[in-house]
């Protein structure tokens, strides 16, 4: 029998709030994630409309429901609210890509861990970081 200990992220979910096609272009073209909708039953997509993306052994679910949450500042990346974090070995290429797309971002952290936050087309906060700080 298992210990009940969480071993990994199964999936992360974000709300596209009426912007599903823009979100799909953002996640496939800009973030270069692979769309894996064919791995979910068709009936599931009818109940919860949206897209699934591969994240190594995890998945990202971007669905289309009204927002209505209290944690988001309108039109601002909100590090303290709902967001998804992706790790990269070097932030420089991502920052260059953000700037080339004209996407504004917040930057924090120095040394062991650096982080940037920005919004996707539906207003969800995205974090990109260089990994957890080590002592």
BABAFI-125557 format. One record per residue (C-alpha): residue in three letters; residue number from 0; x, y, z. Coordinates in steps of 0.05 Angstrom, whole numbers, plus 5000, padded with zeros to 4 digits. Example, Ala and Ser with C-alpha at 12.3 -4.5 7.8 and 13.67 -1.06 7.14 Angstrom:
# BABAFI-125557
+------+-----+------+------+------+
! code ! pos !    u !    v !    w !
+------+-----+------+------+------+
!  Ala !   0 ! 5246 ! 4910 ! 5156 !
!  Ser !   1 ! 5273 ! 4979 ! 5143 !
+------+-----+------+------+------+
This chain:
# BABAFI-125557
+------+-----+------+------+------+
! code ! pos !    u !    v !    w !
+------+-----+------+------+------+
!  Unk !   0 ! 5000 ! 5000 ! 5000 !
!  Unk !   1 ! 5026 ! 5070 ! 4982 !
!  Unk !   2 ! 5045 ! 5123 ! 5033 !
!  Unk !   3 ! 4999 ! 5177 ! 5003 !
!  Unk !   4 ! 5059 ! 5222 ! 4992 !
!  Unk !   5 ! 5053 ! 5268 ! 4932 !
!  Unk !   6 ! 5107 ! 5248 ! 4882 !
!  Unk !   7 ! 5098 ! 5297 ! 4824 !
!  Unk !   8 ! 5050 ! 5346 ! 4791 !
!  Unk !   9 ! 4997 ! 5310 ! 4751 !
!  Unk !  10 ! 4971 ! 5373 ! 4716 !
!  Unk !  11 ! 4962 ! 5447 ! 4725 !
!  Unk !  12 ! 4899 ! 5483 ! 4704 !
!  Unk !  13 ! 4890 ! 5554 ! 4678 !
!  Unk !  14 ! 4828 ! 5591 ! 4655 !
!  Unk !  15 ! 4828 ! 5620 ! 4585 !
!  Unk !  16 ! 4763 ! 5658 ! 4598 !
!  Unk !  17 ! 4738 ! 5667 ! 4527 !
!  Unk !  18 ! 4808 ! 5668 ! 4495 !
!  Unk !  19 ! 4819 ! 5594 ! 4482 !
!  Unk !  20 ! 4844 ! 5603 ! 4410 !
!  Unk !  21 ! 4892 ! 5659 ! 4430 !
!  Unk !  22 ! 4915 ! 5617 ! 4489 !
!  Unk !  23 ! 4927 ! 5557 ! 4443 !
!  Unk !  24 ! 4971 ! 5599 ! 4397 !
!  Unk !  25 ! 5009 ! 5626 ! 4458 !
!  Unk !  26 ! 5022 ! 5558 ! 4489 !
!  Unk !  27 ! 5040 ! 5522 ! 4424 !
!  Unk !  28 ! 5077 ! 5578 ! 4387 !
!  Unk !  29 ! 5108 ! 5621 ! 4441 !
!  Unk !  30 ! 5119 ! 5571 ! 4498 !
!  Unk !  31 ! 5128 ! 5514 ! 4447 !
!  Unk !  32 ! 5087 ! 5463 ! 4486 !
!  Unk !  33 ! 5059 ! 5401 ! 4451 !
!  Unk !  34 ! 4983 ! 5397 ! 4447 !
!  Unk !  35 ! 4959 ! 5328 ! 4471 !
!  Unk !  36 ! 4882 ! 5334 ! 4466 !
!  Unk !  37 ! 4880 ! 5266 ! 4431 !
!  Unk !  38 ! 4901 ! 5233 ! 4497 !
!  Unk !  39 ! 4837 ! 5254 ! 4532 !
!  Unk !  40 ! 4767 ! 5224 ! 4519 !
!  Unk !  41 ! 4723 ! 5265 ! 4473 !
!  Unk !  42 ! 4668 ! 5266 ! 4526 !
!  Unk !  43 ! 4716 ! 5300 ! 4574 !
!  Unk !  44 ! 4726 ! 5358 ! 4525 !
!  Unk !  45 ! 4651 ! 5367 ! 4519 !
!  Unk !  46 ! 4643 ! 5373 ! 4594 !
!  Unk !  47 ! 4706 ! 5416 ! 4605 !
!  Unk !  48 ! 4724 ! 5453 ! 4541 !
!  Unk !  49 ! 4797 ! 5467 ! 4534 !
!  Unk !  50 ! 4866 ! 5442 ! 4513 !
!  Unk !  51 ! 4917 ! 5395 ! 4545 !
!  Unk !  52 ! 4992 ! 5404 ! 4536 !
!  Unk !  53 ! 5050 ! 5358 ! 4552 !
!  Unk !  54 ! 5099 ! 5380 ! 4606 !
!  Unk !  55 ! 5148 ! 5323 ! 4612 !
!  Unk !  56 ! 5112 ! 5274 ! 4658 !
!  Unk !  57 ! 5061 ! 5327 ! 4676 !
!  Unk !  58 ! 5006 ! 5363 ! 4637 !
!  Unk !  59 ! 4977 ! 5432 ! 4631 !
!  Unk !  60 ! 4902 ! 5441 ! 4623 !
!  Unk !  61 ! 4879 ! 5508 ! 4594 !
!  Unk !  62 ! 4803 ! 5511 ! 4598 !
!  Unk !  63 ! 4750 ! 5563 ! 4582 !
!  Unk !  64 ! 4708 ! 5583 ! 4642 !
!  Unk !  65 ! 4693 ! 5652 ! 4672 !
!  Unk !  66 ! 4748 ! 5677 ! 4718 !
!  Unk !  67 ! 4713 ! 5706 ! 4780 !
!  Unk !  68 ! 4772 ! 5692 ! 4828 !
!  Unk !  69 ! 4793 ! 5741 ! 4882 !
!  Unk !  70 ! 4868 ! 5732 ! 4875 !
!  Unk !  71 ! 4882 ! 5767 ! 4809 !
!  Unk !  72 ! 4896 ! 5840 ! 4798 !
!  Unk !  73 ! 4865 ! 5858 ! 4731 !
!  Unk !  74 ! 4916 ! 5863 ! 4675 !
!  Unk !  75 ! 4977 ! 5851 ! 4721 !
!  Unk !  76 ! 5022 ! 5791 ! 4731 !
!  Unk !  77 ! 5005 ! 5768 ! 4801 !
!  Unk !  78 ! 5060 ! 5726 ! 4833 !
!  Unk !  79 ! 5017 ! 5716 ! 4896 !
!  Unk !  80 ! 4956 ! 5692 ! 4859 !
!  Unk !  81 ! 4941 ! 5632 ! 4814 !
!  Unk !  82 ! 4998 ! 5618 ! 4766 !
!  Unk !  83 ! 5039 ! 5564 ! 4735 !
!  Unk !  84 ! 5115 ! 5562 ! 4741 !
!  Unk !  85 ! 5162 ! 5534 ! 4688 !
!  Unk !  86 ! 5236 ! 5523 ! 4701 !
!  Unk !  87 ! 5290 ! 5541 ! 4650 !
!  Unk !  88 ! 5366 ! 5536 ! 4655 !
!  Unk !  89 ! 5376 ! 5608 ! 4632 !
!  Unk !  90 ! 5326 ! 5666 ! 4632 !
!  Unk !  91 ! 5361 ! 5707 ! 4579 !
!  Unk !  92 ! 5330 ! 5671 ! 4518 !
!  Unk !  93 ! 5260 ! 5676 ! 4549 !
!  Unk !  94 ! 5269 ! 5750 ! 4565 !
!  Unk !  95 ! 5291 ! 5762 ! 4493 !
!  Unk !  96 ! 5230 ! 5725 ! 4467 !
!  Unk !  97 ! 5184 ! 5765 ! 4513 !
!  Unk !  98 ! 5214 ! 5830 ! 4488 !
!  Unk !  99 ! 5209 ! 5808 ! 4415 !
!  Unk ! 100 ! 5135 ! 5792 ! 4425 !
!  Unk ! 101 ! 5124 ! 5859 ! 4462 !
!  Unk ! 102 ! 5102 ! 5824 ! 4526 !
!  Unk ! 103 ! 5117 ! 5863 ! 4591 !
!  Unk ! 104 ! 5142 ! 5825 ! 4652 !
!  Unk ! 105 ! 5162 ! 5832 ! 4725 !
!  Unk ! 106 ! 5231 ! 5808 ! 4747 !
!  Unk ! 107 ! 5254 ! 5787 ! 4816 !
!  Unk ! 108 ! 5310 ! 5748 ! 4847 !
!  Unk ! 109 ! 5385 ! 5748 ! 4838 !
!  Unk ! 110 ! 5440 ! 5697 ! 4847 !
!  Unk ! 111 ! 5414 ! 5627 ! 4860 !
!  Unk ! 112 ! 5344 ! 5637 ! 4833 !
!  Unk ! 113 ! 5315 ! 5688 ! 4785 !
!  Unk ! 114 ! 5242 ! 5695 ! 4767 !
!  Unk ! 115 ! 5200 ! 5732 ! 4717 !
!  Unk ! 116 ! 5124 ! 5737 ! 4713 !
!  Unk ! 117 ! 5081 ! 5757 ! 4655 !
!  Unk ! 118 ! 5009 ! 5748 ! 4631 !
!  Unk ! 119 ! 4983 ! 5701 ! 4577 !
!  Unk ! 120 ! 4929 ! 5728 ! 4529 !
!  Unk ! 121 ! 4874 ! 5709 ! 4579 !
!  Unk ! 122 ! 4907 ! 5746 ! 4637 !
!  Unk ! 123 ! 4935 ! 5685 ! 4673 !
!  Unk ! 124 ! 5001 ! 5696 ! 4708 !
!  Unk ! 125 ! 5060 ! 5655 ! 4683 !
!  Unk ! 126 ! 5125 ! 5648 ! 4722 !
!  Unk ! 127 ! 5190 ! 5628 ! 4691 !
!  Unk ! 128 ! 5248 ! 5613 ! 4739 !
!  Unk ! 129 ! 5317 ! 5584 ! 4741 !
!  Unk ! 130 ! 5301 ! 5533 ! 4795 !
!  Unk ! 131 ! 5296 ! 5530 ! 4870 !
!  Unk ! 132 ! 5348 ! 5568 ! 4911 !
!  Unk ! 133 ! 5397 ! 5520 ! 4943 !
!  Unk ! 134 ! 5428 ! 5534 ! 5011 !
+------+-----+------+------+------+
